[in-house]
Amino acid sequence: MCYTENLEQLYQMVLASAYGFLFKKEELSTNIYMERRINRYIYYQLRELSRKAPL
């Protein structure tokens, strides 16, 4: 990822990865909702982990 030639290539790489949900596919821009999506992703990952391995 760090060797992409421009920002457009980086967006395309991220969209093709598991983190593609962070960007809206119809508009390639970062916006205020990205932080919400990141927090939601982390929440659901932690919730799934706590169900698999309860303390």
Secondary structure, DSSP 8 states (H G I E B T S, - for coil): -TT-SSHHHHHHHHHHSTTGGGS-SSS----THHHHHHHHHHHHHHHHHHHHS--
